[in-house]
Amino acid sequence: MLYYPQCCNSLLTLINSSIIEFTSSINDLFHSSLSAGLKLLNKILYYLEHLYIICQEEGFAPILDEWRKYSITLNQHIRVIGTNEVLEGIAVDIDDDGALLVNIDGQITRVLAGDVSIRPVQNR
């Protein structure tokens, strides 16, 4: 059997209680983060359901109007990186199907967001 002087026993007790307290804090943090995450997910799903109902009752136009209103891409000089090409132009609109409309040298090109990555042009 190992013998520890009293100061070591006290130190070990302190370390042990600190570990238990730390573990408890981590556990509390995990559960509060999980709870916050679930609340956020609930709000997102509620909002998506709300948008779905609007789309069912009024069509896509009201949602498209909101999309345009909050888009940070529109009226920006952008680079569209597709699988086979890179395009540069001004993002001018979003069409009724959700495609991005880009003005490239005076010609409007329809870009499907699922097929491309859009990034603002740097150092223009």
Helices and strands as residue ranges (DSSP letters): H 6-58, H 61-70, E 77-81, E 86-94, E 100-104, E 107-111, G 113-115, E 117-120
